[in-house]
Amino acid sequence: MNNIPKHIVLFPDGNRRWAKKKGAISFDGHKQGYKNIIEFTLWCKNRGVKIITAFGFSTENWNRSEEEINYLMKLLESGLLESFEKFKKEGIKVKIIGQKEKLPDSLQRVVNIIEKETESNNNLCLNLAISYGGKWDILSAVKKIIKEKIDLSKIDEKLFESHLSTAGLPQPDLVIRAGGEMRLSNFLLWQAAYSELYFSKKLWPDFTENDLDLALQEFDKRNRRFGK
């Protein structure tokens, strides 16, 4: 392949459906799904991808049952701690984007530790979107700009992007969504304006390294014109 995407957006969708198909509880699907995100990150690093932004928990997911929300928060906390040594060994920088203030205190503490301890790693940047929504991101940027009282004549796309949660990162090249659904689900709406979209029917826990290669091969064939 001549063209490897620098920045990949990942929708790890289908965890609950996978568990149901296996006759297991939905929590088992979430656990397997998290493990696969870590594996996916390593596969991408080995292929030269530099940034992954993975959908973890959306602003809308707060509407799920209290039991499921509590489980997911604990899974994220334990998962980050268990992956910590691997992040250091593989040179992976971890960043959480989203409404950090809404997360449980214990998870916030773990997030702060992981971000601080991995901030100098430069082999790959893993952005985990937790309590994140594309509309929230855009509204949050608008509020920051208003608060800073920036002159209207100075507001352009570049300045606006510097106020998004992904400030400083290149726009995503490729969006991969597993699980068979074909929509953006309020994720990186501004940032993905010109991203190439790839949809896999595989439920996320069944998504393999070979499936990643199929997505990369498809990306390699695309002719990105950006409206030119």
C-alpha positions as YAML, in Angstrom:
chain: A
units: angstrom
residues:
- id: 1
  name: MET
  ca: [0.00, 0.00, 0.00]
- id: 2
  name: ASN
  ca: [1.30, 3.45, -0.96]
- id: 3
  name: ASN
  ca: [-1.16, 5.43, 1.11]
- id: 4
  name: ILE
  ca: [-1.44, 4.79, 4.84]
- id: 5
  name: PRO
  ca: [-3.87, 7.09, 6.68]
- id: 6
  name: LYS
  ca: [-2.19, 9.22, 9.30]
- id: 7
  name: HIS
  ca: [-5.34, 9.61, 11.41]
- id: 8
  name: ILE
  ca: [-8.03, 6.91, 11.73]
- id: 9
  name: VAL
  ca: [-11.38, 7.34, 13.45]
- id: 10
  name: LEU
  ca: [-12.82, 4.13, 14.88]
- id: 11
  name: PHE
  ca: [-16.43, 3.20, 15.67]
- id: 12
  name: PRO
  ca: [-16.11, -0.07, 17.65]
- id: 13
  name: ASP
  ca: [-19.81, -0.87, 17.20]
- id: 14
  name: GLY
  ca: [-21.73, -4.08, 17.84]
- id: 15
  name: ASN
  ca: [-20.48, -5.16, 21.27]
- id: 16
  name: ARG
  ca: [-23.94, -5.78, 22.73]
- id: 17
  name: ARG
  ca: [-25.15, -7.56, 19.60]
- id: 18
  name: TRP
  ca: [-22.04, -9.73, 19.67]
- id: 19
  name: ALA
  ca: [-22.75, -10.75, 23.27]
- id: 20
  name: LYS
  ca: [-26.39, -11.52, 22.48]
- id: 21
  name: LYS
  ca: [-25.32, -13.64, 19.53]
- id: 22
  name: LYS
  ca: [-22.98, -15.58, 21.82]
- id: 23
  name: GLY
  ca: [-25.66, -16.06, 24.47]
- id: 24
  name: ALA
  ca: [-23.65, -13.90, 26.88]
- id: 25
  name: ILE
  ca: [-24.55, -10.75, 28.81]
- id: 26
  name: SER
  ca: [-23.94, -7.35, 27.19]
- id: 27
  name: PHE
  ca: [-21.16, -6.59, 29.69]
- id: 28
  name: ASP
  ca: [-19.10, -9.42, 28.19]
- id: 29
  name: GLY
  ca: [-19.41, -7.77, 24.79]
- id: 30
  name: HIS
  ca: [-18.17, -4.43, 26.14]
- id: 31
  name: LYS
  ca: [-15.20, -6.11, 27.81]
- id: 32
  name: GLN
  ca: [-14.20, -7.95, 24.64]
- id: 33
  name: GLY
  ca: [-14.73, -4.76, 22.66]
- id: 34
  name: TYR
  ca: [-12.30, -2.81, 24.84]
- id: 35
  name: LYS
  ca: [-9.64, -5.51, 24.47]
- id: 36
  name: ASN
  ca: [-10.05, -5.32, 20.70]
- id: 37
  name: ILE
  ca: [-9.52, -1.54, 20.72]
- id: 38
  name: ILE
  ca: [-6.11, -2.06, 22.33]
- id: 39
  name: GLU
  ca: [-5.24, -4.76, 19.76]
- id: 40
  name: PHE
  ca: [-6.45, -2.51, 16.93]
- id: 41
  name: THR
  ca: [-4.19, 0.27, 18.24]
- id: 42
  name: LEU
  ca: [-1.14, -2.00, 18.03]
- id: 43
  name: TRP
  ca: [-2.08, -3.23, 14.53]
- id: 44
  name: CYS
  ca: [-2.32, 0.39, 13.38]
- id: 45
  name: LYS
  ca: [0.98, 1.36, 14.99]
- id: 46
  name: ASN
  ca: [2.72, -1.48, 13.17]
- id: 47
  name: ARG
  ca: [1.37, -0.16, 9.86]
- id: 48
  name: GLY
  ca: [2.51, 3.41, 10.37]
- id: 49
  name: VAL
  ca: [-0.75, 5.02, 11.50]
- id: 50
  name: LYS
  ca: [0.03, 7.90, 13.87]
- id: 51
  name: ILE
  ca: [-3.33, 8.83, 15.41]
- id: 52
  name: ILE
  ca: [-6.45, 6.87, 16.37]
- id: 53
  name: THR
  ca: [-9.57, 8.51, 17.71]
- id: 54
  name: ALA
  ca: [-11.87, 5.82, 19.10]
- id: 55
  name: PHE
  ca: [-15.51, 6.20, 20.04]
- id: 56
  name: GLY
  ca: [-15.80, 5.08, 23.66]
- id: 57
  name: PHE
  ca: [-18.87, 6.60, 25.31]
- id: 58
  name: SER
  ca: [-21.08, 9.28, 23.77]
- id: 59
  name: THR
  ca: [-23.03, 12.14, 25.31]
- id: 60
  name: GLU
  ca: [-26.17, 10.19, 24.38]
- id: 61
  name: ASN
  ca: [-24.95, 7.05, 26.17]
- id: 62
  name: TRP
  ca: [-25.76, 8.69, 29.50]
- id: 63
  name: ASN
  ca: [-29.37, 7.75, 28.68]
- id: 64
  name: ARG
  ca: [-28.59, 4.04, 29.12]
- id: 65
  name: SER
  ca: [-29.43, 2.16, 32.32]
- id: 66
  name: GLU
  ca: [-27.55, 3.15, 35.48]
- id: 67
  name: GLU
  ca: [-26.23, -0.40, 35.77]
- id: 68
  name: GLU
  ca: [-24.71, -0.35, 32.29]
- id: 69
  name: ILE
  ca: [-23.27, 3.14, 32.72]
- id: 70
  name: ASN
  ca: [-21.60, 2.16, 36.01]
- id: 71
  name: TYR
  ca: [-20.16, -0.96, 34.41]
- id: 72
  name: LEU
  ca: [-18.78, 0.98, 31.44]
- id: 73
  name: MET
  ca: [-17.15, 3.58, 33.69]
- id: 74
  name: LYS
  ca: [-15.50, 0.84, 35.77]
- id: 75
  name: LEU
  ca: [-14.44, -0.99, 32.60]
- id: 76
  name: LEU
  ca: [-12.79, 2.15, 31.25]
- id: 77
  name: GLU
  ca: [-11.00, 2.70, 34.56]
- id: 78
  name: SER
  ca: [-9.74, -0.87, 34.94]
- id: 79
  name: GLY
  ca: [-8.96, -1.13, 31.22]
- id: 80
  name: LEU
  ca: [-6.77, 1.98, 31.25]
- id: 81
  name: LEU
  ca: [-4.90, 0.75, 34.31]
- id: 82
  name: GLU
  ca: [-4.38, -2.73, 32.85]
- id: 83
  name: SER
  ca: [-3.14, -1.25, 29.55]
- id: 84
  name: PHE
  ca: [-0.82, 1.28, 31.19]
- id: 85
  name: GLU
  ca: [2.37, -0.78, 30.90]
- id: 86
  name: LYS
  ca: [1.56, -1.66, 27.29]
- id: 87
  name: PHE
  ca: [1.07, 2.02, 26.46]
- id: 88
  name: LYS
  ca: [4.51, 2.80, 27.91]
- id: 89
  name: LYS
  ca: [6.20, -0.15, 26.23]
- id: 90
  name: GLU
  ca: [4.72, 0.63, 22.80]
- id: 91
  name: GLY
  ca: [5.25, 4.39, 23.04]
- id: 92
  name: ILE
  ca: [1.54, 5.21, 22.86]
- id: 93
  name: LYS
  ca: [0.29, 8.59, 24.02]
- id: 94
  name: VAL
  ca: [-3.23, 8.45, 25.49]
- id: 95
  name: LYS
  ca: [-5.62, 11.39, 25.54]
- id: 96
  name: ILE
  ca: [-9.25, 11.51, 26.64]
- id: 97
  name: ILE
  ca: [-11.53, 13.87, 24.72]
- id: 98
  name: GLY
  ca: [-15.00, 14.76, 25.95]
- id: 99
  name: GLN
  ca: [-16.72, 15.95, 29.12]
- id: 100
  name: LYS
  ca: [-14.13, 14.77, 31.65]
- id: 101
  name: GLU
  ca: [-15.89, 16.64, 34.44]
- id: 102
  name: LYS
  ca: [-18.91, 14.31, 34.11]
- id: 103
  name: LEU
  ca: [-16.86, 11.17, 34.73]
- id: 104
  name: PRO
  ca: [-16.66, 9.49, 38.16]
- id: 105
  name: ASP
  ca: [-13.90, 10.91, 40.37]
- id: 106
  name: SER
  ca: [-11.91, 7.66, 40.39]
- id: 107
  name: LEU
  ca: [-11.94, 7.52, 36.58]
- id: 108
  name: GLN
  ca: [-10.89, 11.16, 36.37]
- id: 109
  name: ARG
  ca: [-7.89, 10.40, 38.60]
- id: 110
  name: VAL
  ca: [-6.86, 7.47, 36.41]
- id: 111
  name: VAL
  ca: [-7.29, 9.57, 33.27]
- id: 112
  name: ASN
  ca: [-5.05, 12.31, 34.70]
- id: 113
  name: ILE
  ca: [-2.34, 9.77, 35.58]
- id: 114
  name: ILE
  ca: [-2.44, 8.02, 32.19]
- id: 115
  name: GLU
  ca: [-2.38, 11.28, 30.24]
- id: 116
  name: LYS
  ca: [0.50, 12.68, 32.28]
- id: 117
  name: GLU
  ca: [2.59, 9.50, 32.20]
- id: 118
  name: THR
  ca: [2.18, 8.97, 28.44]
- id: 119
  name: GLU
  ca: [2.30, 12.57, 27.18]
- id: 120
  name: SER
  ca: [5.88, 12.28, 25.91]
- id: 121
  name: ASN
  ca: [5.24, 9.05, 23.95]
- id: 122
  name: ASN
  ca: [5.35, 9.63, 20.20]
- id: 123
  name: ASN
  ca: [4.86, 6.34, 18.34]
- id: 124
  name: LEU
  ca: [1.08, 6.75, 18.20]
- id: 125
  name: CYS
  ca: [-1.57, 8.95, 19.79]
- id: 126
  name: LEU
  ca: [-4.72, 7.19, 21.02]
- id: 127
  name: ASN
  ca: [-7.65, 9.53, 21.64]
- id: 128
  name: LEU
  ca: [-10.47, 7.88, 23.58]
- id: 129
  name: ALA
  ca: [-13.73, 9.80, 23.24]
- id: 130
  name: ILE
  ca: [-15.59, 9.49, 26.54]
- id: 131
  name: SER
  ca: [-18.77, 11.48, 27.15]
- id: 132
  name: TYR
  ca: [-18.14, 13.00, 23.74]
- id: 133
  name: GLY
  ca: [-20.52, 14.24, 21.07]
- id: 134
  name: GLY
  ca: [-19.81, 16.08, 17.83]
- id: 135
  name: LYS
  ca: [-22.51, 18.69, 18.51]
- id: 136
  name: TRP
  ca: [-21.19, 19.19, 22.05]
- id: 137
  name: ASP
  ca: [-17.68, 19.69, 20.65]
- id: 138
  name: ILE
  ca: [-18.85, 22.37, 18.21]
- id: 139
  name: LEU
  ca: [-20.99, 24.18, 20.81]
- id: 140
  name: SER
  ca: [-18.13, 24.03, 23.30]
- id: 141
  name: ALA
  ca: [-15.78, 25.64, 20.75]
- id: 142
  name: VAL
  ca: [-18.31, 28.42, 20.10]
- id: 143
  name: LYS
  ca: [-18.63, 29.12, 23.84]
- id: 144
  name: LYS
  ca: [-14.83, 29.28, 24.24]
- id: 145
  name: ILE
  ca: [-14.56, 31.76, 21.37]
- id: 146
  name: ILE
  ca: [-17.32, 33.95, 22.83]
- id: 147
  name: LYS
  ca: [-15.72, 33.81, 26.29]
- id: 148
  name: GLU
  ca: [-12.39, 34.90, 24.82]
- id: 149
  name: LYS
  ca: [-14.15, 37.83, 23.07]
- id: 150
  name: ILE
  ca: [-12.33, 37.15, 19.82]
- id: 151
  name: ASP
  ca: [-12.99, 39.70, 17.09]
- id: 152
  name: LEU
  ca: [-15.38, 38.39, 14.42]
- id: 153
  name: SER
  ca: [-12.96, 39.28, 11.63]
- id: 154
  name: LYS
  ca: [-10.38, 36.88, 13.11]
- id: 155
  name: ILE
  ca: [-12.69, 33.86, 13.30]
- id: 156
  name: ASP
  ca: [-11.95, 31.42, 10.48]
- id: 157
  name: GLU
  ca: [-11.81, 27.62, 10.15]
- id: 158
  name: LYS
  ca: [-8.28, 27.41, 11.51]
- id: 159
  name: LEU
  ca: [-9.13, 29.40, 14.63]
- id: 160
  name: PHE
  ca: [-12.36, 27.45, 15.17]
- id: 161
  name: GLU
  ca: [-10.51, 24.13, 14.92]
- id: 162
  name: SER
  ca: [-8.03, 25.33, 17.55]
- id: 163
  name: HIS
  ca: [-10.95, 25.40, 20.01]
- id: 164
  name: LEU
  ca: [-12.20, 21.89, 19.31]
- id: 165
  name: SER
  ca: [-11.26, 18.94, 21.53]
- id: 166
  name: THR
  ca: [-8.94, 17.68, 18.77]
- id: 167
  name: ALA
  ca: [-6.98, 20.94, 18.55]
- id: 168
  name: GLY
  ca: [-3.50, 20.44, 17.17]
- id: 169
  name: LEU
  ca: [-4.30, 17.15, 15.44]
- id: 170
  name: PRO
  ca: [-4.63, 16.66, 11.67]
- id: 171
  name: GLN
  ca: [-8.12, 15.99, 10.35]
- id: 172
  name: PRO
  ca: [-9.06, 12.29, 10.15]
- id: 173
  name: ASP
  ca: [-8.19, 10.56, 6.88]
- id: 174
  name: LEU
  ca: [-10.27, 7.44, 7.36]
- id: 175
  name: VAL
  ca: [-13.36, 6.58, 9.41]
- id: 176
  name: ILE
  ca: [-13.81, 2.85, 10.09]
- id: 177
  name: ARG
  ca: [-17.14, 1.72, 11.50]
- id: 178
  name: ALA
  ca: [-17.71, -1.91, 12.45]
- id: 179
  name: GLY
  ca: [-21.08, -3.45, 13.24]
- id: 180
  name: GLY
  ca: [-22.91, -2.96, 9.95]
- id: 181
  name: GLU
  ca: [-24.39, 0.48, 10.71]
- id: 182
  name: MET
  ca: [-23.72, 3.27, 8.21]
- id: 183
  name: ARG
  ca: [-23.90, 6.62, 9.98]
- id: 184
  name: LEU
  ca: [-21.64, 9.05, 11.87]
- id: 185
  name: SER
  ca: [-23.71, 9.01, 15.08]
- id: 186
  name: ASN
  ca: [-22.72, 12.51, 16.20]
- id: 187
  name: PHE
  ca: [-18.99, 11.72, 16.23]
- id: 188
  name: LEU
  ca: [-16.33, 14.22, 15.03]
- id: 189
  name: LEU
  ca: [-18.87, 15.96, 12.81]
- id: 190
  name: TRP
  ca: [-16.64, 18.93, 11.98]
- id: 191
  name: GLN
  ca: [-13.40, 16.97, 11.79]
- id: 192
  name: ALA
  ca: [-14.70, 14.20, 9.52]
- id: 193
  name: ALA
  ca: [-16.03, 16.57, 6.85]
- id: 194
  name: TYR
  ca: [-13.64, 15.16, 4.21]
- id: 195
  name: SER
  ca: [-12.76, 11.80, 5.74]
- id: 196
  name: GLU
  ca: [-13.06, 8.62, 3.71]
- id: 197
  name: LEU
  ca: [-15.74, 6.33, 5.16]
- id: 198
  name: TYR
  ca: [-15.41, 2.55, 5.48]
- id: 199
  name: PHE
  ca: [-18.14, 0.32, 6.88]
- id: 200
  name: SER
  ca: [-17.62, -3.27, 7.96]
- id: 201
  name: LYS
  ca: [-20.43, -5.73, 8.65]
- id: 202
  name: LYS
  ca: [-18.28, -7.43, 11.28]
- id: 203
  name: LEU
  ca: [-19.43, -6.89, 14.86]
- id: 204
  name: TRP
  ca: [-16.57, -5.11, 16.62]
- id: 205
  name: PRO
  ca: [-15.33, -7.99, 18.84]
- id: 206
  name: ASP
  ca: [-15.02, -10.12, 15.67]
- id: 207
  name: PHE
  ca: [-13.05, -7.43, 13.79]
- id: 208
  name: THR
  ca: [-9.58, -8.79, 13.01]
- id: 209
  name: GLU
  ca: [-6.20, -7.59, 11.81]
- id: 210
  name: ASN
  ca: [-7.15, -8.83, 8.35]
- id: 211
  name: ASP
  ca: [-10.29, -6.67, 8.46]
- id: 212
  name: LEU
  ca: [-8.08, -3.66, 9.18]
- id: 213
  name: ASP
  ca: [-5.96, -4.50, 6.14]
- id: 214
  name: LEU
  ca: [-9.08, -4.70, 3.98]
- id: 215
  name: ALA
  ca: [-10.04, -1.20, 5.14]
- id: 216
  name: LEU
  ca: [-6.52, 0.12, 4.46]
- id: 217
  name: GLN
  ca: [-6.49, -1.47, 1.01]
- id: 218
  name: GLU
  ca: [-9.79, 0.22, 0.21]
- id: 219
  name: PHE
  ca: [-8.44, 3.56, 1.46]
- id: 220
  name: ASP
  ca: [-5.37, 3.11, -0.73]
- id: 221
  name: LYS
  ca: [-7.63, 2.98, -3.80]
- id: 222
  name: ARG
  ca: [-9.55, 6.14, -3.00]
- id: 223
  name: ASN
  ca: [-8.92, 9.36, -4.91]
- id: 224
  name: ARG
  ca: [-9.19, 12.19, -2.39]
- id: 225
  name: ARG
  ca: [-9.94, 15.42, -4.27]
- id: 226
  name: PHE
  ca: [-11.23, 17.63, -1.44]
- id: 227
  name: GLY
  ca: [-13.64, 19.31, -3.86]
- id: 228
  name: LYS
  ca: [-10.93, 20.25, -6.35]
...
